[in-house]
Amino acid sequence: MAEEKLSTHSFNITQQMWDVLLQAHSDTGAADVLQQSKYEQAFSTLSQMSEHRRLRQLESRMRLPGILWGVLVVGATVVIGSACLFGCQNFTLHFVLVFVLSLLLSLVLVSVAEIDPPFQGPVHVHADAFDFAQQTFAELPQ
C-alpha cells in the first residue's frame, strides 16, 4: 500500500482462505447446530476482514481534496492578515506575535500534508499488526 499498488499475493491468500472455508463447510453438509454456528462465525469474520482490507486499499489511494487545501491555506492567510491588522504599540511584540502565529499555522499545514498519505511518508501506518498475525499463524501447529 505504501507504493499505491494492490497486492495480487494478498488477494490470492484471501481467496485461498475463502476456498478453504467453503470447502470445509460443504464437506460437513448439514452438521449439528454448534458446527453450523462455528461456520457462520468464520464466514462473518472472513467477510469483515475482506471488507476492512478493501477499505484500507481505498483509503491508501485517497488524498485530501483540493478544496480543503484551499480552505486551509486561505484560512491561514486570513488569520495571519487579521493578526497583522491588530497592531500593538510595541513593534517588536507585534512582530513576535505575527511570527509565532505564522510559524504555528505553517507547522499545522505541514503536519496535515505529512499525515495525508496514510501508508507513506515519515508519519504512516505500520504493518506491525499484520506482521504479528503472520508470526502467530506461522507458529500454529500444522
Buried (B, 14 or more C-beta within 10 A) or exposed (E): BEEEEEEEEEEEEBEEBEEEBEEEBEEEEEEEEEEEEBBEEBBEEBEEEBEEBEEEBEEBEEEEEEEEBEEBEEEBEEBBEEBBEEEEEEEEEBEEBBEEBBEEBEEEBEEEEEEBBBBBEEEBBEEEEEEEEEEEEEEEEE
